[in-house]
């Protein structure tokens, strides 16, 4: 979702009414309107414990769906 200025205003007003802060992930912060006050950004890291096994299973499936 690309946040509009109206979205940002509505979110900020709802947060202010509850004495709360606006927090978003880094991914969604990129979609925040540049002219709106910036939210707090939560850095999220994902660690896959079965990395090599997961890649061995998923990569062939991704290759099947890739346009040639």
N, CA, C and O atoms as CSV, one atom per row, in Angstrom:
chain,resi,resn,atom,element,x,y,z
A,1,UNK,N,N,0.844,-1.176,0.000
A,1,UNK,CA,C,0.000,0.000,0.000
A,1,UNK,C,C,0.886,1.236,0.000
A,1,UNK,O,O,1.746,1.381,0.869
A,2,UNK,N,N,0.693,2.099,-0.934
A,2,UNK,CA,C,1.395,3.392,-0.936
A,2,UNK,C,C,0.553,4.352,-0.111
A,2,UNK,O,O,-0.567,4.693,-0.489
A,3,UNK,N,N,1.096,4.781,1.008
A,3,UNK,CA,C,0.366,5.684,1.891
A,3,UNK,C,C,0.224,7.060,1.246
A,3,UNK,O,O,1.182,7.601,0.693
A,4,UNK,N,N,-0.968,7.609,1.323
A,4,UNK,CA,C,-1.201,8.967,0.834
A,4,UNK,C,C,-1.012,9.929,2.003
A,4,UNK,O,O,-0.899,9.509,3.154
A,5,UNK,N,N,-0.982,11.204,1.697
A,5,UNK,CA,C,-0.900,12.209,2.767
A,5,UNK,C,C,-2.113,12.093,3.683
A,5,UNK,O,O,-1.992,12.276,4.894
A,6,UNK,N,N,-3.285,11.790,3.116
A,6,UNK,CA,C,-4.492,11.613,3.930
A,6,UNK,C,C,-4.358,10.401,4.847
A,6,UNK,O,O,-4.782,10.454,6.001
A,7,UNK,N,N,-3.770,9.302,4.345
A,7,UNK,CA,C,-3.529,8.120,5.187
A,7,UNK,C,C,-2.639,8.493,6.362
A,7,UNK,O,O,-2.940,8.170,7.511
A,8,UNK,N,N,-1.549,9.170,6.064
A,8,UNK,CA,C,-0.586,9.550,7.105
A,8,UNK,C,C,-1.250,10.442,8.150
A,8,UNK,O,O,-1.029,10.272,9.349
A,9,UNK,N,N,-2.044,11.370,7.703
A,9,UNK,CA,C,-2.735,12.282,8.630
A,9,UNK,C,C,-3.704,11.499,9.519
A,9,UNK,O,O,-3.745,11.710,10.731
A,10,UNK,N,N,-4.481,10.598,8.916
A,10,UNK,CA,C,-5.439,9.794,9.669
A,10,UNK,C,C,-4.736,8.904,10.704
A,10,UNK,O,O,-5.193,8.784,11.841
A,11,UNK,N,N,-3.645,8.297,10.308
A,11,UNK,CA,C,-2.880,7.440,11.216
A,11,UNK,C,C,-2.302,8.263,12.363
A,11,UNK,O,O,-2.382,7.861,13.523
A,12,UNK,N,N,-1.717,9.423,12.032
A,12,UNK,CA,C,-1.139,10.288,13.074
A,12,UNK,C,C,-2.215,10.788,14.039
A,12,UNK,O,O,-1.976,10.843,15.245
A,13,UNK,N,N,-3.384,11.148,13.534
A,13,UNK,CA,C,-4.460,11.627,14.399
A,13,UNK,C,C,-4.941,10.528,15.342
A,13,UNK,O,O,-5.187,10.779,16.521
A,14,UNK,N,N,-5.073,9.301,14.816
A,14,UNK,CA,C,-5.495,8.176,15.656
A,14,UNK,C,C,-4.451,7.887,16.733
A,14,UNK,O,O,-4.798,7.607,17.880
A,15,UNK,N,N,-3.184,7.955,16.364
A,15,UNK,CA,C,-2.121,7.720,17.347
A,15,UNK,C,C,-2.132,8.811,18.406
A,15,UNK,O,O,-2.017,8.517,19.596
A,16,UNK,N,N,-2.267,10.052,17.994
A,16,UNK,CA,C,-2.262,11.168,18.946
A,16,UNK,C,C,-3.438,11.068,19.911
A,16,UNK,O,O,-3.303,11.400,21.089
A,17,UNK,N,N,-4.587,10.615,19.423
A,17,UNK,CA,C,-5.771,10.486,20.280
A,17,UNK,C,C,-5.547,9.476,21.393
A,17,UNK,O,O,-6.132,9.592,22.470
A,18,UNK,N,N,-4.707,8.491,21.137
A,18,UNK,CA,C,-4.417,7.479,22.144
A,18,UNK,C,C,-3.084,7.684,22.830
A,18,UNK,O,O,-2.613,6.803,23.550
A,19,UNK,N,N,-2.458,8.859,22.611
A,19,UNK,CA,C,-1.137,9.160,23.151
A,19,UNK,C,C,-0.136,8.067,22.768
A,19,UNK,O,O,0.632,7.586,23.601
A,20,UNK,N,N,-0.164,7.689,21.492
A,20,UNK,CA,C,0.684,6.626,20.960
A,20,UNK,C,C,1.634,7.171,19.910
A,20,UNK,O,O,1.479,8.303,19.451
A,21,UNK,N,N,2.616,6.368,19.530
A,21,UNK,CA,C,3.548,6.720,18.460
A,21,UNK,C,C,3.201,5.922,17.210
A,21,UNK,O,O,2.630,4.835,17.296
A,22,UNK,N,N,3.547,6.463,16.061
A,22,UNK,CA,C,3.388,5.742,14.805
A,22,UNK,C,C,4.682,4.983,14.549
A,22,UNK,O,O,5.759,5.574,14.479
A,23,UNK,N,N,4.564,3.665,14.409
A,23,UNK,CA,C,5.724,2.806,14.168
A,23,UNK,C,C,5.438,1.983,12.925
A,23,UNK,O,O,4.329,1.477,12.750
A,24,UNK,N,N,6.436,1.850,12.064
A,24,UNK,CA,C,6.292,1.036,10.858
A,24,UNK,C,C,7.585,0.279,10.600
A,24,UNK,O,O,8.628,0.598,11.170
A,25,UNK,N,N,7.509,-0.720,9.741
A,25,UNK,CA,C,8.713,-1.450,9.344
A,25,UNK,C,C,9.488,-0.634,8.317
A,25,UNK,O,O,8.952,0.305,7.729
A,26,UNK,N,N,10.729,-0.988,8.107
A,26,UNK,CA,C,11.539,-0.311,7.086
A,26,UNK,C,C,10.876,-0.421,5.716
A,26,UNK,O,O,10.868,0.536,4.942
A,27,UNK,N,N,10.324,-1.588,5.427
A,27,UNK,CA,C,9.672,-1.818,4.135
A,27,UNK,C,C,8.540,-0.824,3.925
A,27,UNK,O,O,8.447,-0.199,2.868
A,28,UNK,N,N,7.686,-0.678,4.919
A,28,UNK,CA,C,6.549,0.230,4.764
A,28,UNK,C,C,6.951,1.698,4.902
A,28,UNK,O,O,6.255,2.576,4.393
A,29,UNK,N,N,8.049,1.971,5.574
A,29,UNK,CA,C,8.519,3.354,5.684
A,29,UNK,C,C,8.869,3.914,4.305
A,29,UNK,O,O,8.764,5.118,4.071
A,30,UNK,N,N,9.286,3.034,3.396
A,30,UNK,CA,C,9.606,3.471,2.032
A,30,UNK,C,C,8.361,3.937,1.289
A,30,UNK,O,O,8.449,4.672,0.305
A,31,UNK,N,N,7.206,3.504,1.769
A,31,UNK,CA,C,5.936,3.872,1.125
A,31,UNK,C,C,5.254,5.052,1.813
A,31,UNK,O,O,4.186,5.492,1.388
A,32,UNK,N,N,5.865,5.554,2.863
A,32,UNK,CA,C,5.303,6.676,3.623
A,32,UNK,C,C,5.487,7.957,2.812
A,32,UNK,O,O,6.534,8.137,2.191
A,33,UNK,N,N,4.503,8.844,2.802
A,33,UNK,CA,C,4.644,10.073,2.018
A,33,UNK,C,C,5.834,10.910,2.501
A,33,UNK,O,O,5.963,11.159,3.700
A,34,UNK,N,N,6.693,11.340,1.593
A,34,UNK,CA,C,7.886,12.084,1.998
A,34,UNK,C,C,7.570,13.431,2.657
A,34,UNK,O,O,8.391,13.959,3.407
A,35,UNK,N,N,6.403,13.979,2.384
A,35,UNK,CA,C,6.056,15.276,2.968
A,35,UNK,C,C,5.333,15.147,4.306
A,35,UNK,O,O,5.005,16.159,4.923
A,36,UNK,N,N,5.077,13.907,4.770
A,36,UNK,CA,C,4.422,13.684,6.068
A,36,UNK,C,C,5.492,13.487,7.138
A,36,UNK,O,O,6.582,13.002,6.833
A,37,UNK,N,N,5.200,13.858,8.394
A,37,UNK,CA,C,6.159,13.602,9.469
A,37,UNK,C,C,6.510,12.110,9.511
A,37,UNK,O,O,5.630,11.251,9.459
A,38,UNK,N,N,7.782,11.828,9.605
A,38,UNK,CA,C,8.247,10.438,9.543
A,38,UNK,C,C,7.826,9.650,10.783
A,38,UNK,O,O,7.870,10.162,11.902
A,39,UNK,N,N,7.415,8.392,10.568
A,39,UNK,CA,C,7.110,7.518,11.706
A,39,UNK,C,C,8.399,6.961,12.292
A,39,UNK,O,O,9.467,7.085,11.691
A,40,UNK,N,N,8.297,6.350,13.463
A,40,UNK,CA,C,9.429,5.598,14.000
A,40,UNK,C,C,9.550,4.341,13.149
A,40,UNK,O,O,8.538,3.768,12.745
A,41,UNK,N,N,10.772,3.908,12.875
A,41,UNK,CA,C,10.974,2.765,11.990
A,41,UNK,C,C,11.521,1.595,12.792
A,41,UNK,O,O,12.519,1.716,13.502
A,42,UNK,N,N,10.846,0.462,12.663
A,42,UNK,CA,C,11.245,-0.771,13.332
A,42,UNK,C,C,12.057,-1.607,12.357
A,42,UNK,O,O,11.571,-1.985,11.291
A,43,UNK,N,N,13.292,-1.890,12.729
A,43,UNK,CA,C,14.145,-2.726,11.883
A,43,UNK,C,C,13.825,-4.182,12.176
A,43,UNK,O,O,13.909,-4.624,13.322
A,44,UNK,N,N,13.457,-4.929,11.141
A,44,UNK,CA,C,13.088,-6.330,11.295
A,44,UNK,C,C,14.115,-7.181,10.563
A,44,UNK,O,O,14.414,-6.944,9.392
A,45,UNK,N,N,14.641,-8.159,11.255
A,45,UNK,CA,C,15.586,-9.095,10.637
A,45,UNK,C,C,14.986,-10.489,10.706
A,45,UNK,O,O,14.389,-10.874,11.711
A,46,UNK,N,N,15.152,-11.235,9.631
A,46,UNK,CA,C,14.644,-12.598,9.582
A,46,UNK,C,C,15.833,-13.537,9.501
A,46,UNK,O,O,16.739,-13.347,8.690
A,47,UNK,N,N,15.819,-14.538,10.340
A,47,UNK,CA,C,16.876,-15.546,10.323
A,47,UNK,C,C,16.218,-16.888,10.023
A,47,UNK,O,O,15.338,-17.336,10.758
A,48,UNK,N,N,16.647,-17.520,8.943
A,48,UNK,CA,C,16.120,-18.821,8.592
A,48,UNK,C,C,17.102,-19.878,9.062
A,48,UNK,O,O,18.214,-19.975,8.542
A,49,UNK,N,N,16.700,-20.661,10.030
A,49,UNK,CA,C,17.576,-21.672,10.599
A,49,UNK,C,C,17.911,-22.798,9.637
A,49,UNK,O,O,18.975,-23.406,9.749
A,50,UNK,N,N,17.042,-23.081,8.714
A,50,UNK,CA,C,17.256,-24.166,7.761
A,50,UNK,C,C,17.623,-23.592,6.408
A,50,UNK,O,O,17.124,-24.054,5.382
A,51,UNK,N,N,18.484,-22.596,6.391
A,51,UNK,CA,C,18.799,-21.852,5.187
A,51,UNK,C,C,19.113,-22.678,3.961
A,51,UNK,O,O,18.450,-22.528,2.935
A,52,UNK,N,N,20.116,-23.554,4.041
A,52,UNK,CA,C,20.522,-24.316,2.857
A,52,UNK,C,C,19.435,-25.288,2.423
A,52,UNK,O,O,19.161,-25.423,1.231
A,53,UNK,N,N,18.818,-25.962,3.379
A,53,UNK,CA,C,17.751,-26.908,3.048
A,53,UNK,C,C,16.562,-26.179,2.435
A,53,UNK,O,O,15.963,-26.662,1.474
A,54,UNK,N,N,16.222,-25.025,2.982
A,54,UNK,CA,C,15.122,-24.232,2.454
A,54,UNK,C,C,15.417,-23.811,1.015
A,54,UNK,O,O,14.561,-23.948,0.141
A,55,UNK,N,N,16.601,-23.310,0.771
A,55,UNK,CA,C,16.978,-22.901,-0.583
A,55,UNK,C,C,16.945,-24.082,-1.552
A,55,UNK,O,O,16.505,-23.937,-2.693
A,56,UNK,N,N,17.403,-25.233,-1.109
A,56,UNK,CA,C,17.405,-26.427,-1.962
A,56,UNK,C,C,15.985,-26.783,-2.385
A,56,UNK,O,O,15.772,-27.253,-3.503
A,57,UNK,N,N,15.017,-26.566,-1.506
A,57,UNK,CA,C,13.630,-26.905,-1.820
A,57,UNK,C,C,12.903,-25.789,-2.585
A,57,UNK,O,O,12.076,-26.067,-3.453
A,58,UNK,N,N,13.212,-24.539,-2.263
A,58,UNK,CA,C,12.454,-23.423,-2.819
A,58,UNK,C,C,12.975,-22.971,-4.177
A,58,UNK,O,O,12.178,-22.655,-5.061
A,59,UNK,N,N,14.274,-22.933,-4.363
A,59,UNK,CA,C,14.817,-22.426,-5.629
A,59,UNK,C,C,14.273,-23.147,-6.861
A,59,UNK,O,O,13.935,-22.481,-7.840
A,60,UNK,N,N,14.173,-24.483,-6.855
A,60,UNK,CA,C,13.590,-25.140,-8.035
A,60,UNK,C,C,12.152,-24.700,-8.306
A,60,UNK,O,O,11.751,-24.566,-9.462
A,61,UNK,N,N,11.377,-24.476,-7.247
A,61,UNK,CA,C,9.995,-24.020,-7.425
A,61,UNK,C,C,9.959,-22.622,-8.032
A,61,UNK,O,O,9.122,-22.326,-8.885
A,62,UNK,N,N,10.879,-21.762,-7.583
A,62,UNK,CA,C,10.945,-20.414,-8.139
A,62,UNK,C,C,11.352,-20.455,-9.598
A,62,UNK,O,O,10.827,-19.698,-10.415
A,63,UNK,N,N,12.280,-21.332,-9.929
A,63,UNK,CA,C,12.726,-21.460,-11.315
A,63,UNK,C,C,11.579,-21.920,-12.203
A,63,UNK,O,O,11.461,-21.459,-13.338
A,64,UNK,N,N,10.723,-22.829,-11.707
A,64,UNK,CA,C,9.584,-23.323,-12.502
A,64,UNK,C,C,8.623,-22.184,-12.852
A,64,UNK,O,O,8.062,-22.156,-13.947
A,65,UNK,N,N,8.438,-21.251,-11.923
A,65,UNK,CA,C,7.489,-20.173,-12.145
A,65,UNK,C,C,8.064,-18.972,-12.866
A,65,UNK,O,O,7.324,-18.052,-13.214
A,66,UNK,N,N,9.358,-18.958,-13.097
A,66,UNK,CA,C,10.014,-17.806,-13.737
A,66,UNK,C,C,9.754,-17.807,-15.242
A,66,UNK,O,O,9.945,-18.825,-15.908
A,67,UNK,N,N,9.314,-16.654,-15.780
A,67,UNK,CA,C,9.118,-16.576,-17.239
A,67,UNK,C,C,10.453,-16.756,-17.969
A,67,UNK,O,O,11.499,-16.306,-17.502
A,68,UNK,N,N,10.394,-17.400,-19.082
A,68,UNK,CA,C,11.636,-17.667,-19.836
A,68,UNK,C,C,11.727,-16.761,-21.025
A,68,UNK,O,O,12.696,-16.831,-21.782
